[in-house]
Amino acid sequence: MSAGERGEPLVECVPNFSEGRDPAAVGEIAAAIAGVAGVTLLDSSSDYDHHRSVFTFAGRPEPTCEAAVRAAGCAARLIDLRQHAGVHPRIGAADVIPFVPLHGVTLEDCARLAERCATALWERFRIPSYLYEAAARHPERVRLENLRRSGFGGLPDIGDDRHPTAGIAAVGARKFLIAWNIILDSENLAAAREIARKIRTSSGGLPAVKAMGLELRSRRRVQVSINLVDFEQTPLHVVFEAVVQHAARLGIGVAGSELIGLIPARALDLSSGHDLRWLNMSPDHVLEARLARLRTLE
């Protein structure tokens, strides 16, 4: 029986690390997470061009926080941002550490957990943190893209300045989002950026959509990289069809789409009957399927 089934509080953490090319380093970070009792590593994915890896794990709040801290400490030891070159924006070796309520936990609980995580990062590894989304202390730091836009502007919320090689972590609490890439059958980066601008909320596009155009040099393609923050407000197929239409106007086809991390079954149900041209979808990517297999937490 899983923790959620027993009525115990269950939190998800989806940290993004600035390493996607060294399998040994990625493996060490994964081991740091999996080595914490009461936590289950649900998924991991790495991207060479992004030079980034995303892990999804879940458990009771305190062990989940501990796993995030250990993983970030491991990343700080292995990753030197001064030598880093990837197409995805980043401000830290442990770049983003969001906590997400799954069962018996509120968003406010996760915000407090984010503060404890950030405090531990500073006390144990001297890694400073910005607090974002529901954990933000300042309105201008609620949105992660604002932190990225300002780079290392402004003092961190916890800690001083920045770590010389590991930068600053963005630690926060948020609702579930779907990280998703739509691959264009093109190498035209300007076109990918134009499509991203047309669909994202901040530019007057679709509600609940964050997007940017990125180059996949190793694959000789470009992509529209998307964070869908409310799939009920804007279902997957609405976003996909908008990208297809904008790309067609530019004379570009869509090669397919890739999920990063996990997806709720409800999101797939809302787009049932629409071909999203998945390149990597399987039952193992469905959040509920993974949670059903959570090992019994001691």
Secondary structure, 3 states (H helix, E strand, C coil): CCCCCCCCCEEEECCEECCCCCHHHHHHHHHHHHCCCCEEEEEEEEECCCCEEEEEEEECHHHHHHHHHHHHHHHHHHCCHHHCCCCCCCCECEEEEEEEEEECCCHHHHHHHHHHHHHHHHHHHCCCEEEEECCCCCHHHCCHHHHHHHCCCCCCCECCCCECCCECEEEEECCCCEEEEEEECCCCHHHHHHHHHHHCHHHCCCCCEEEEEEEEHHHCEEEEEEEECCCCCCCHHHHHHHHHHHHHHCCCCEEEEEEECCECHHHHHHCCCCCCCECCCCHHHEHHHHHHCCCCCC
